[in-house]
Amino acid sequence: MTTNGKAATDGRDVVHDTLVFEREYPFPPATVFAAWADAGQRIRWHVPGDDWELVEFDQNFRVGGHERSRFGPKGSPHLRDEGRFLDIVPGQRIVSAGTMHDHEVRISLTLCTVELAATVAGTRVRLTDQSAFLERRERPEDRRGGWGRILERLGEFLGRGEKR
């Protein structure tokens, strides 16, 4: 239905966006893949910054397995992420689908593909986030900034050589 040439909305707007990030890390694909696959490693870098906290994290890293987390700015971990792993190729690819909630309100749905490729210098990571952002509760630019900072933290984590 339209009104004056514009689509009528009832507060249930959906914004679709595809965000693509590419990063190079001077480490072999197996090392970068392990940072995603091993929950003990992932919890050390998978938030946007030191001013954020990850208060719950559970991951069953297998096709059909789950990932769940609760996180947010320190003192306010009001975001919850729930997903399933749809495809895993060790050292090459991770595909998951999930939902993001702010408190108990669903704010986005996402298909996330992480591709790893060996390069002369290490590993190229290509992360593609295809999301439906619901009712303007989350914006693509928010997600873009979050993933950008998370991928920076991954590089810092790998650079420190930390293991579980």
C-alpha positions, 0 to 999 in steps of 0.5 A, spaced: 500 500 500 502 506 498 500 513 500 502 519 496 507 515 492 511 512 498 510 505 501 506 506 508 509 503 514 506 500 520 513 500 524 515 494 522 520 496 517 526 491 515 532 494 512 536 489 508 544 490 507 550 486 505 556 488 509 563 485 506 570 485 510 576 483 508 583 482 512 589 479 511 593 476 517 600 474 517 598 467 520 596 460 517 589 459 515 589 453 521 591 458 526 586 463 524 580 458 523 582 455 530 581 462 533 574 462 530 573 454 532 575 454 539 571 457 544 576 459 549 580 463 544 574 466 541 571 469 547 578 473 548 577 477 542 569 477 539 567 483 542 568 490 539 572 493 544 575 493 551 569 497 553 565 491 552 564 485 556 562 478 554 558 475 560 555 469 556 558 464 551 557 457 549 559 454 542 558 447 539 562 448 533 560 443 528 555 443 522 548 443 526 551 446 532 550 452 536 553 459 538 550 463 543 552 469 547 550 475 551 554 481 551 554 489 551 557 495 553 561 494 560 555 494 565 550 493 560 550 486 557 543 487 553 545 484 547 544 476 545 546 473 539 543 466 538 545 462 531 547 455 528 553 453 524 550 451 517 557 449 514 564 448 516 570 446 512 576 446 516 581 452 515 577 454 509 569 456 511 564 457 516 557 459 515 552 461 520 545 463 521 542 467 527 538 472 530 540 478 535 536 481 540 536 487 544 534 485 551 528 480 549 526 484 542 529 481 536 533 486 532 536 483 526 537 476 522 543 474 519 547 469 514 554 470 516 560 467 511 567 467 513 572 465 508 579 463 509 584 463 503 592 462 504 596 468 501 604 468 501 603 473 507 598 468 511 591 468 511 586 473 507 579 473 511 573 475 507 567 476 512 560 477 509 554 479 513 547 478 510 542 481 514 535 483 515 535 489 520 528 489 524 524 496 525 530 500 525 532 497 532 539 496 529 542 499 523 547 497 518 552 502 520 552 499 527 554 492 525 559 495 520 563 498 526 562 492 530 565 487 525 570 492 523 573 493 531 572 485 532 576 483 526 581 488 529 581 485 535 582 478 532 588 481 529 591 483 535 589 477 539 593 473 533 599 477 534 599 476 541 600 469 540 595 467 546 592 460 546 587 457 551 
